[in-house]
Amino acid sequence: ALLFEMHTHGLAPDVISFSAAIAACEKAGQWERALALLDEMRTRGLEPNVISFSSAISACEKAGQWERALALLDEMQARGRAPNVISYNSAIAACEKAGPWGRALAPLDAVRARLDEGAIGRVVSAHCTHHEVVPPPPRPGSEADDWRRNPTHDGGWMLDVGVHWARALRVLLGEPTSCSASVASLDEALPPCDTLHGWLRFEHCAAAAT
């Protein structure tokens, strides 16, 4: 409302005004309105800045609009606007919430490139936690890979759940130099174990995965 009130007073909204309005829409969960304001900026010949794009990407992320979030990230870079940590985090979160996990690797690759350039500092430590209702191992005779039907060690079938998270850590941090893990049983309905704690050390930092 305040943005349009500026028109009645003969004031032309600038990039800062539009960016603030887009950020307000993001906080209110109005992703479509946020994108409409971004379009209006272009129509008026105003070039969206990092804040404009990041707020719009975050609005799409909160609404589960992963395709739009990634499209905005691509447009942002095509227009010469270097994404910041908020831009990347929102794009990755959008993929995690509503899209195929493989699409999240593209923003992670971009983050890794900027880390290598020293543009956004360096990673000292990392931690990720993943909670999921995991079904028990497949029953004999079911359609599943042999290693899933007949795991050779306790917890082996459970690794299938976290393999994508491990891949994401490797994309972002490189290959681990050492790793260790332990398993625990917290639910009797999921024998012999249902929880895994892992620790990975990389060349420049350590990461913990739960």
Legacy VTK file of the C-alpha trace (Angstrom):
# vtk DataFile Version 3.0
C-alpha trace
ASCII
DATASET POLYDATA
POINTS 210 float
0.000 0.000 0.000
2.790 2.433 0.873
4.501 1.708 -2.442
1.424 2.748 -4.405
0.826 5.697 -2.094
4.127 7.072 -3.367
2.524 7.415 -6.809
-0.276 9.606 -5.427
2.323 11.971 -4.008
4.217 12.176 -7.274
7.136 10.110 -5.994
8.679 7.444 -8.203
9.633 4.252 -6.323
13.300 3.359 -6.717
15.204 0.085 -6.352
15.334 0.447 -2.571
11.579 1.013 -2.342
10.783 -2.005 -4.505
13.296 -4.194 -2.682
11.723 -3.315 0.663
8.260 -4.119 -0.719
9.442 -7.469 -2.123
11.032 -8.314 1.234
7.733 -7.491 2.963
5.864 -9.812 0.577
8.412 -12.550 1.293
7.818 -12.260 5.034
4.046 -12.307 4.486
4.180 -15.400 2.294
2.983 -13.493 -0.792
5.332 -15.062 -3.334
3.187 -14.204 -6.367
3.026 -10.559 -5.322
6.797 -10.556 -4.782
7.354 -11.784 -8.347
4.847 -9.251 -9.689
6.811 -6.435 -8.041
10.023 -7.824 -9.531
8.396 -7.738 -12.977
7.205 -4.202 -12.376
10.752 -3.144 -11.577
11.907 -4.416 -14.968
8.981 -2.695 -16.694
10.002 0.605 -15.100
13.586 0.140 -16.255
14.879 -0.468 -12.733
17.550 -3.134 -12.340
16.809 -5.479 -9.392
19.705 -5.730 -6.960
20.911 -8.624 -4.808
18.342 -7.831 -2.102
15.487 -7.752 -4.622
16.416 -11.130 -6.081
17.252 -12.760 -2.749
13.932 -11.728 -1.225
12.034 -13.036 -4.267
13.965 -16.335 -4.181
13.235 -16.669 -0.465
9.533 -16.014 -1.110
9.483 -18.819 -3.698
11.355 -21.116 -1.335
8.805 -20.643 1.431
6.001 -21.417 -1.024
7.706 -24.537 -2.362
8.181 -22.959 -5.794
11.586 -24.555 -6.451
11.531 -24.119 -10.227
10.855 -20.393 -9.923
13.526 -20.081 -7.232
16.155 -21.669 -9.496
15.005 -19.583 -12.480
15.488 -16.407 -10.437
18.934 -17.581 -9.321
19.882 -18.135 -12.986
18.474 -14.744 -14.001
20.285 -13.083 -11.128
23.639 -14.375 -12.366
22.805 -13.649 -16.016
22.202 -10.015 -15.059
25.595 -9.814 -13.381
24.268 -9.878 -9.821
26.464 -12.131 -7.689
24.241 -14.243 -5.394
25.007 -14.042 -1.691
24.679 -16.651 1.049
20.954 -15.883 1.467
20.328 -16.356 -2.261
22.068 -19.726 -2.346
20.570 -20.966 0.919
17.053 -20.118 -0.232
17.540 -21.811 -3.613
18.956 -24.949 -1.997
16.170 -25.014 0.598
13.571 -24.696 -2.179
14.986 -27.815 -3.866
15.112 -29.685 -0.567
11.483 -28.911 0.225
9.753 -29.488 -3.063
12.053 -30.506 -5.874
14.311 -33.373 -6.908
17.471 -33.561 -4.807
19.702 -33.492 -7.867
18.593 -29.955 -8.726
20.012 -28.763 -5.394
23.513 -29.678 -6.563
23.596 -26.789 -9.064
23.422 -24.064 -6.387
25.857 -26.082 -4.252
28.321 -26.177 -7.152
28.018 -22.409 -7.433
28.598 -21.980 -3.689
31.677 -24.203 -3.899
33.050 -22.111 -6.776
32.636 -18.921 -4.764
34.299 -20.558 -1.750
37.258 -21.510 -3.947
37.445 -17.907 -5.152
37.427 -16.653 -1.545
34.374 -14.531 -2.333
32.320 -15.651 0.690
34.990 -16.642 3.194
35.730 -20.248 4.107
33.958 -23.102 5.868
35.338 -23.798 9.341
32.814 -26.436 10.389
29.511 -27.827 9.173
26.624 -29.757 10.655
23.570 -31.291 9.048
20.632 -33.084 10.619
18.124 -35.164 8.702
14.986 -36.665 10.232
12.816 -38.991 8.212
10.322 -41.762 8.859
12.294 -44.665 7.469
10.567 -47.958 6.615
12.145 -51.204 7.799
14.273 -53.241 5.370
12.337 -54.743 2.433
10.763 -58.113 3.070
12.089 -61.194 1.290
10.552 -61.511 -2.162
9.870 -57.813 -2.563
11.162 -55.863 -5.536
14.384 -54.389 -4.197
18.093 -54.550 -4.823
19.769 -57.581 -3.325
21.864 -55.507 -0.950
18.685 -53.975 0.440
17.038 -57.375 0.929
20.158 -58.914 2.445
22.290 -56.223 4.123
25.745 -57.466 5.039
25.997 -55.358 8.193
23.691 -53.667 10.683
22.426 -50.349 9.436
23.551 -50.947 5.866
20.070 -50.447 4.456
19.805 -47.156 6.341
22.652 -45.637 4.343
20.335 -45.421 1.354
18.466 -42.629 3.147
21.481 -40.392 3.724
23.434 -41.011 0.533
22.197 -37.777 -1.071
23.172 -35.762 1.992
26.667 -37.259 1.829
26.850 -36.302 -1.853
25.845 -32.725 -1.040
28.589 -32.460 1.604
31.160 -33.767 -0.880
30.087 -31.241 -3.516
30.346 -28.384 -1.041
33.397 -29.433 1.000
35.309 -31.818 -1.252
36.328 -35.402 -0.570
36.575 -36.355 3.118
39.995 -37.320 4.466
38.536 -39.502 7.215
35.172 -40.578 8.533
33.636 -42.526 11.379
30.098 -43.439 12.336
27.992 -45.104 14.984
24.443 -46.399 14.988
21.790 -46.608 17.685
18.394 -48.195 18.177
15.742 -45.820 19.492
12.640 -47.535 18.108
12.026 -51.247 18.626
9.899 -51.291 15.472
13.019 -50.607 13.374
15.530 -53.275 14.288
18.445 -53.564 14.532
19.084 -49.790 14.424
17.353 -46.638 13.273
19.726 -43.745 13.958
23.124 -42.989 12.517
25.682 -40.423 13.671
28.538 -39.663 11.324
31.644 -37.526 11.571
33.642 -36.511 8.525
36.887 -34.583 8.356
37.777 -32.659 5.241
41.015 -30.963 4.331
39.966 -27.562 5.687
37.146 -28.332 8.118
35.147 -30.952 10.006
31.512 -31.850 9.510
29.021 -33.753 11.599
25.979 -35.490 10.142
23.124 -36.875 12.222
LINES 1 211
210 0 1 2 3 4 5 6 7 8 9 10 11 12 13 14 15 16 17 18 19 20 21 22 23 24 25 26 27 28 29 30 31 32 33 34 35 36 37 38 39 40 41 42 43 44 45 46 47 48 49 50 51 52 53 54 55 56 57 58 59 60 61 62 63 64 65 66 67 68 69 70 71 72 73 74 75 76 77 78 79 80 81 82 83 84 85 86 87 88 89 90 91 92 93 94 95 96 97 98 99 100 101 102 103 104 105 106 107 108 109 110 111 112 113 114 115 116 117 118 119 120 121 122 123 124 125 126 127 128 129 130 131 132 133 134 135 136 137 138 139 140 141 142 143 144 145 146 147 148 149 150 151 152 153 154 155 156 157 158 159 160 161 162 163 164 165 166 167 168 169 170 171 172 173 174 175 176 177 178 179 180 181 182 183 184 185 186 187 188 189 190 191 192 193 194 195 196 197 198 199 200 201 202 203 204 205 206 207 208 209
